[in-house]
Amino acid sequence: MPPKPRGIRKRQRQPEDATTLIDNELEQINDLLQNEDTSQKQIWQIGKRIKKLLETHASMDKQKQIDAHFLWGTALSRLASLNEDPALAEGAVDKFEQMHELSQGDDSALGPVGYSLWASSLLTIATEKQSVEVLDKALRKFEVAVEVDGGTTFESRFQHAKALKEGGDLVKFLAEAEDTAVGKDDHVKYYKKALEVCAKLAEIYDAESAKNDDAKQPAKPEDDNDDDSVSPEDFAEVKLLEAIVHSLLETTDMAKDDFERTFQLFQEALTLSPGNPEALMELANYTAQTYVKHVAAQTKLVAAIEWAKVFADIEADYKRLLTEVGFDLAECHEICERKDGDPNAPEPEEEELDASVPHLLHSLGKALGWHVKGQVMALQHKEKQVTVDDALKKQFVHAVEVLRSAHHYHDKLGCYPLACLFALPGFEDEKQCRTWLETSDSYGILDDEFNLDDFGDMKDKEWIQPFTQPAEEVNPADEQNELEIVSEMDPTREHD
């Protein structure tokens, strides 16, 4: 969040009432940006307010102009991030550049927060326009943010580490798309650099922890809002990022030790922040994808790991977390029994549900489904006609019930993994597969999720072909409308 506008000394050329008006307006805008409950609609109006302020008070003190551009850029940067909109990001970059010029290149004017927001906007542009050149500019700005911050504080370095990971993702995507501007392994350097920054963050956390241990005294109330302090929850995010980056560097040649090292990093993140559902969902996703990938490649890792125990332990973690937020996993079976029973029977009144429950169920159901998929693939390696035993059937039913429950609570969740499950050899059900695929399509999920290879022998069915067609192209008129919206937010921008 941006710091509050700095106090400005009154100048004789600026009447006191005008100075007060400017200060009050900047203060109100700053409060809006620092309030998490501020709506996007309110943020949209900030550009108009600041433009009017600058035009009404053309002789405004330069420092106040710098503050105004900072707040304007912050608003645009936030909207660009929320909407993944490169046009808004370009507007934010423009404001930070103007601020940089007004301050005559004084790094302290932007500060680490300003440079991080500038970098974040450039990163949005790089991602949406798939530009490695803009990506590297963004990363350089993140480095400047760290330098301005003194190089020893936590948050600016963490933002840099996350940006390096995103940069690696982009470069890897371009390489897989056979973009001639990048090499096949160029992404590796971004990931390795991210790990280097994570190692530095670990040093900062250890030093902070040692300092607190040496003090051996309770924290003062005024220390609760100390921006420089690093909590276990903060460091959990670093361990989670480190685990994800390690997983991205793994190949099918990985050994048991490699899997256990990455798995342990996820576990460390969970230990540091036990109630964090993101860490658990990432762990489940990593485990499931690693298992299926190695079963498909028939590597030695398949036999080296007790996968049944690994998945059982992960499910136990889900049960614990769900219980903590007031949901019993056994309810999934009851929900499905009711839905499969009398369609005219009234639904029982349900208590208010924690917002994390549907997402946890979706994540767990996917992991359980991938465990089933991996076992089916292993059977396919041994026999042409897959025959599933009762134990595997029980696992399949459990995965289906968890996913159906996720969908029960949230329309967009559960449906695509269910379509995939009903396409598995030994469990094929064309009617169910088609129903859940159509449900996914109706909620706009297929654009991001659909992969024809997920549907085995069903991929040649006539009914599935319409789902393979690319989404309709954006109407040029819609793009023009978007430009008009951006112009309202940033009235100084010109468009062809």
KESE-428534 format. One record per residue (C-alpha): residue in three letters; z, y, x. Coordinates in steps of 0.5 Angstrom, whole numbers, padded with zeros to 4 digits, always signed. Last residue first. Layout:
ALAZYX;...
This chain:
ASP-0064+0013-0012;HIS-0057+0013-0011;GLU-0052+0019-0009;ARG-0045+0019-0008;THR-0040+0025-0009;PRO-0038+0023-0016;ASP-0034+0016-0013;MET-0031+0013-0019;GLU-0037+0016-0024;SER-0042+0014-0019;VAL-0040+0007-0018;ILE-0040+0006-0026;GLU-0047+0009-0026;LEU-0049+0004-0020;GLU-0046-0002-0025;ASN-0051+0001-0030;GLN-0057+0001-0026;GLU-0055-0006-0024;ASP-0055-0008-0031;ALA-0062-0005-0032;PRO-0064-0009-0026;ASN-0063-0016-0030;VAL-0059-0021-0026;GLU-0062-0027-0025;GLU-0061-0033-0030;ALA-0057-0039-0027;PRO-0060-0044-0023;GLN-0062-0050-0026;THR-0059-0057-0025;PHE-0055-0056-0032;PRO-0061-0057-0035;GLN-0062-0064-0032;ILE-0056-0067-0034;TRP-0059-0069-0041;GLU-0065-0073-0038;LYS-0060-0078-0034;ASP-0062-0078-0026;LYS-0055-0075-0024;MET-0052-0080-0028;ASP-0052-0085-0022;GLY-0047-0081-0018;PHE-0045-0075-0022;ASP-0042-0071-0016;ASP-0048-0071-0012;LEU-0051-0066-0017;ASN-0046-0061-0015;PHE-0043-0056-0020;GLU-0037-0052-0018;ASP-0039-0044-0017;ASP-0044-0043-0022;LEU-0041-0049-0026;ILE-0035-0046-0029;GLY-0038-0041-0034;TYR-0033-0043-0040;SER-0039-0046-0044;ASP-0042-0050-0038;SER-0035-0053-0036;THR-0035-0055-0044;GLU-0042-0058-0043;LEU-0040-0062-0037;TRP-0034-0065-0041;THR-0038-0067-0046;ARG-0043-0070-0042;CYS-0038-0074-0038;GLN-0034-0076-0044;LYS-0041-0079-0047;GLU-0044-0082-0041;ASP-0037-0086-0040;GLU-0038-0089-0033;PHE-0031-0092-0030;GLY-0033-0097-0026;PRO-0038-0093-0022;LEU-0035-0085-0023;ALA-0039-0081-0028;PHE-0033-0080-0032;LEU-0029-0077-0026;CYS-0034-0072-0025;ALA-0034-0069-0032;LEU-0026-0069-0032;PRO-0026-0065-0025;TYR-0031-0060-0029;CYS-0026-0060-0035;GLY-0019-0059-0032;LEU-0018-0052-0032;LYS-0023-0046-0036;ASP-0019-0047-0042;HIS-0012-0047-0040;TYR-0006-0050-0043;HIS-0010-0056-0046;HIS-0015-0056-0040;ALA-0009-0057-0035;SER-0006-0063-0040;ARG-0013-0066-0040;LEU-0013-0066-0032;VAL-0006-0069-0032;GLU-0008-0075-0037;VAL-0015-0076-0033;ALA-0011-0077-0027;HIS-0006-0082-0030;VAL-0012-0086-0033;PHE-0015-0086-0027;GLN-0009-0089-0023;LYS-0008-0094-0028;LYS-0015-0096-0028;LEU-0014-0097-0020;ALA-0008-0101-0021;ASP-0011-0106-0027;ASP-0017-0107-0022;VAL-0024-0104-0021;THR-0030-0108-0021;VAL-0036-0104-0017;GLN-0043-0108-0017;LYS-0046-0107-0010;GLU-0040-0110-0007;LYS-0036-0108+0000;HIS-0038-0101+0001;GLN-0038-0099-0006;LEU-0031-0101-0006;ALA-0029-0096-0001;MET-0033-0091-0005;VAL-0028-0093-0011;GLN-0022-0092-0007;GLY-0024-0085-0005;LYS-0026-0083-0012;VAL-0019-0085-0014;HIS-0016-0081-0009;TRP-0021-0075-0011;GLY-0018-0076-0018;LEU-0011-0076-0016;ALA-0013-0069-0012;LYS-0016-0066-0018;GLY-0011-0068-0023;LEU-0006-0065-0018;SER-0010-0058-0017;HIS-0011-0058-0025;LEU-0003-0059-0026;LEU-0001-0054-0021;HIS-0006-0049-0024;PRO-0004-0050-0031;VAL+0004-0050-0029;SER+0003-0043-0025;ALA+0004-0039-0031;ASP+0011-0042-0034;LEU+0010-0044-0041;GLU+0013-0041-0047;GLU+0016-0047-0051;GLU+0011-0051-0055;GLU+0011-0051-0063;PRO+0009-0058-0065;GLU+0001-0059-0066;PRO+0000-0061-0074;ALA-0003-0067-0075;ASN-0010-0067-0078;PRO-0013-0070-0071;ASP-0009-0076-0072;GLY-0008-0079-0065;ASP-0012-0078-0059;LYS-0010-0071-0058;ARG-0002-0073-0059;GLU-0003-0078-0054;CYS-0006-0074-0049;ILE+0000-0069-0050;GLU+0005-0074-0049;HIS+0002-0077-0043;CYS+0002-0070-0040;GLU+0009-0069-0042;ALA+0011-0074-0037;LEU+0010-0069-0031;ASP+0016-0065-0034;PHE+0015-0058-0034;GLY+0021-0052-0033;VAL+0019-0048-0027;GLU+0023-0052-0023;THR+0021-0059-0026;LEU+0014-0057-0024;LEU+0016-0056-0017;ARG+0019-0062-0016;LYS+0014-0066-0020;TYR+0009-0063-0015;ASP+0013-0065-0009;ALA+0013-0072-0012;GLU+0005-0072-0013;ILE+0005-0070-0005;ASP+0009-0076-0003;ALA+0005-0081-0008;PHE-0001-0078-0004;VAL+0001-0080+0003;LYS+0004-0086+0001;ALA-0003-0089-0002;TRP-0006-0086+0004;GLU-0002-0090+0009;ILE-0007-0087+0015;ALA-0010-0091+0020;ALA-0015-0095+0016;VAL-0018-0089+0013;LEU-0018-0086+0020;LYS-0022-0091+0023;THR-0029-0088+0020;GLN-0033-0090+0014;ALA-0037-0084+0013;ALA-0035-0084+0006;VAL-0028-0086+0007;HIS-0027-0081+0012;LYS-0030-0075+0007;VAL-0026-0078+0001;TYR-0019-0078+0005;THR-0020-0071+0008;GLN-0022-0068+0001;ALA-0016-0071-0002;THR-0011-0069+0004;TYR-0014-0062+0004;ASN-0014-0061-0003;ALA-0007-0063-0004;LEU-0004-0059+0002;GLU-0008-0053-0001;MET-0004-0054-0008;LEU+0002-0055-0004;ALA+0002-0048+0000;GLU-0001-0044-0006;PRO+0005-0047-0011;ASN+0010-0043-0007;GLY+0017-0045-0009;PRO+0019-0049-0002;SER+0017-0043+0002;LEU+0019-0044+0009;THR+0019-0052+0008;LEU+0012-0051+0004;ALA+0009-0048+0010;GLU+0012-0053+0015;GLN+0009-0058+0011;PHE+0002-0055+0011;LEU+0003-0055+0019;GLN+0005-0062+0019;PHE-0001-0064+0015;THR-0005-0061+0020;ARG-0002-0064+0026;GLU-0002-0071+0022;PHE-0009-0071+0021;ASP-0011-0069+0029;ASP-0006-0075+0031;LYS-0010-0080+0027;ALA-0016-0078+0030;MET-0022-0073+0028;ASP-0029-0076+0030;THR-0031-0074+0022;THR-0030-0067+0024;GLU-0024-0062+0024;LEU-0025-0054+0025;LEU-0024-0053+0018;SER-0017-0056+0017;HIS-0014-0053+0023;VAL-0016-0046+0020;ILE-0013-0048+0013;ALA-0006-0050+0017;GLU-0006-0044+0021;LEU-0007-0040+0014;LEU-0001-0044+0011;LYS+0003-0043+0017;VAL+0002-0035+0017;GLU+0003-0035+0010;ALA+0010-0039+0011;PHE+0011-0033+0016;ASP+0012-0028+0010;GLU+0016-0033+0006;PRO+0021-0034+0012;SER+0022-0026+0012;VAL+0019-0021+0017;SER+0022-0015+0018;ASP+0018-0009+0020;ASP+0017-0006+0013;ASP+0025-0005+0012;ASN+0026-0005+0004;ASP+0032-0010+0004;ASP+0035-0006+0011;GLU+0038-0001+0006;PRO+0043-0006+0003;LYS+0045-0008+0010;ALA+0044-0015+0013;PRO+0050-0019+0014;GLN+0052-0020+0021;LYS+0050-0025+0027;ALA+0046-0020+0031;ASP+0044-0025+0036;ASP+0041-0029+0030;ASN+0037-0023+0027;LYS+0034-0022+0034;ALA+0033-0029+0035;SER+0029-0029+0028;GLU+0025-0023+0030;ALA+0023-0026+0037;ASP+0021-0032+0033;TYR+0017-0028+0028;ILE+0013-0024+0033;GLU+0012-0030+0037;ALA+0009-0034+0031;LEU+0005-0028+0030;LYS+0002-0029+0037;ALA+0000-0036+0035;CYS-0003-0034+0029;VAL-0007-0029+0033;GLU-0010-0034+0037;LEU-0011-0039+0031;ALA-0015-0033+0028;LYS-0019-0033+0035;LYS-0020-0040+0034;TYR-0023-0040+0027;TYR-0028-0034+0029;LYS-0030-0038+0036;VAL-0032-0044+0031;HIS-0036-0040+0027;ASP-0042-0040+0032;ASP-0043-0047+0032;LYS-0049-0048+0029;GLY-0052-0041+0031;VAL-0053-0035+0027;ALA-0059-0030+0026;THR-0063-0036+0025;ASP-0060-0037+0018;GLU-0061-0044+0017;ALA-0056-0044+0010;GLU-0051-0048+0014;ALA-0051-0043+0019;LEU-0050-0037+0014;PHE-0044-0041+0011;LYS-0041-0042+0018;VAL-0042-0035+0019;LEU-0039-0033+0013;ASP-0033-0038+0013;GLY-0032-0036+0020;GLY-0031-0028+0018;GLU-0026-0031+0013;LYS-0022-0034+0018;LEU-0022-0028+0022;ALA-0021-0023+0016;LYS-0014-0027+0015;ALA-0012-0027+0022;HIS-0013-0019+0022;GLN-0009-0018+0016;PHE-0004-0022+0019;ARG-0004-0018+0025;SER-0003-0011+0021;GLU+0003-0015+0017;PHE+0007-0017+0023;THR+0008-0011+0028;THR+0008-0012+0035;GLY+0001-0009+0037;GLY+0003-0002+0037;ASP+0001-0001+0030;VAL-0005+0003+0032;GLU-0007-0003+0036;VAL-0007-0007+0030;ALA-0011-0003+0026;VAL-0016-0002+0032;GLU-0017-0009+0032;PHE-0018-0009+0024;LYS-0023-0004+0025;ARG-0026-0009+0030;LEU-0026-0014+0025;ALA-0030-0010+0020;LYS-0035-0008+0025;ASP-0036-0015+0027;LEU-0037-0017+0020;VAL-0042-0011+0019;GLU-0047-0014+0024;VAL-0045-0021+0021;SER-0049-0019+0015;GLN-0048-0024+0009;LYS-0049-0018+0004;GLU-0043-0020+0000;THR-0039-0022+0005;ALA-0041-0016+0010;ILE-0040-0011+0005;THR-0033-0014+0003;LEU-0031-0014+0010;LEU-0033-0007+0011;SER-0028-0005+0005;SER-0023-0009+0009;ALA-0024-0006+0015;TRP-0023+0001+0012;LEU-0017-0002+0008;SER-0014-0004+0015;TYR-0016+0002+0019;GLY-0012+0006+0013;VAL-0006+0002+0013;PRO-0005+0002+0021;GLY-0005+0010+0021;LEU-0011+0014+0018;ALA-0008+0020+0021;SER-0005+0017+0027;ASP-0012+0015+0030;ASP-0014+0022+0030;GLY-0022+0022+0030;GLN-0022+0029+0029;SER-0018+0029+0023;LEU-0023+0031+0018;GLU-0028+0027+0021;HIS-0024+0020+0020;MET-0022+0023+0013;GLN-0030+0023+0012;GLU-0031+0016+0015;PHE-0025+0013+0011;LYS-0028+0016+0004;ASP-0035+0013+0006;VAL-0032+0007+0008;ALA-0029+0007+0001;GLY-0036+0008-0003;GLU-0039+0003+0001;ALA-0034-0002-0002;LEU-0035+0000-0009;ALA-0042-0001-0007;PRO-0040-0008-0004;ASP-0037-0010-0010;GLU-0032-0016-0010;ASN-0029-0014-0016;LEU-0022-0014-0014;SER-0023-0012-0007;ALA-0028-0007-0009;LEU-0023-0004-0014;ARG-0018-0004-0008;SER-0022+0000-0003;LEU-0024+0005-0008;ALA-0017+0007-0010;THR-0015+0007-0002;GLY-0021+0011+0000;TRP-0019+0016-0006;LEU-0012+0016-0003;PHE-0014+0017+0004;HIS-0019+0022+0002;ALA-0014+0026-0001;ASP-0009+0026+0004;ILE-0014+0028+0009;GLN-0016+0034+0005;LYS-0008+0035+0004;GLN-0008+0036+0012;LYS-0014+0040+0012;ASP-0010+0045+0007;MET-0014+0047+0001;SER-0019+0052+0001;ALA-0024+0049-0004;HIS-0018+0048-0009;THR-0022+0047-0015;GLU-0027+0043-0012;LEU-0022+0039-0008;LEU-0018+0037-0014;LYS-0024+0036-0019;LYS-0026+0031-0014;ILE-0019+0028-0013;ARG-0019+0027-0021;LYS-0026+0024-0022;GLY-0024+0019-0016;ILE-0018+0017-0019;GLN-0020+0015-0026;TRP-0023+0008-0024;ILE-0015+0007-0022;GLN-0013+0008-0029;LYS-0018+0003-0032;GLN-0016-0002-0026;SER-0009-0002-0029;THR-0003+0001-0025;ASP+0002-0005-0026;GLU+0003-0006-0018;ASN+0005+0001-0017;GLN+0003+0004-0011;LEU-0003+0006-0013;LEU-0001+0010-0019;ASP+0005+0013-0015;ASN+0000+0016-0010;ILE-0004+0019-0015;GLN+0002+0022-0018;GLU+0004+0025-0011;LEU-0003+0028-0010;GLU-0003+0031-0016;ASN+0004+0034-0015;ASP+0002+0036-0008;ILE-0004+0040-0010;LEU+0000+0043-0016;THR+0005+0045-0011;THR+0000+0048-0006;ALA-0003+0052-0012;ASP+0004+0055-0014;GLU+0005+0057-0007;PRO-0001+0061-0006;GLN-0005+0058+0000;ARG-0008+0063+0005;GLN+0000+0064+0007;ARG+0001+0057+0009;LYS+0006+0052+0006;ARG+0007+0047+0011;ILE+0005+0040+0009;GLY+0009+0034+0007;ARG+0005+0027+0008;PRO+0002+0024+0003;LYS+0006+0017+0001;PRO+0004+0011+0005;PRO-0002+0007+0003;MET+0000+0000+0000;
